[in-house]
C-alpha cells in the first residue's frame, strides 16, 4: 500500500496543545443571571398573552432620524453636564 505524500498528511497535535482534562469552575456574573431570568419571565408573559410583534419594524422605527452627528452632540452635552469633557 502506497503512503500519502508528506504534504498531504495531517500533523498530529502535540500533547501540550490537546484539550486539558482539568476543568475549572466558571463564575457567572450576577447580572447575567438576573437578565436571563427577566428574559425568561417576559417571554413567558408574552406567550401567555399570545403577543405578536414585528421586531424588525420596531427596530427600524427606532433608527428613523438617527444621525451620528446628533448622537455625538447629545453625548458631548451629557458629558459636559457632569464635567467629563
Secondary structure, DSSP 8 states (H G I E B T S, - for coil): -----GGGS-----GGGS--S--------HHHHHHHHHHHHHHHHHHHTT----HHHHHHHHHTT--HHHHHHHHHHHHHHTT--
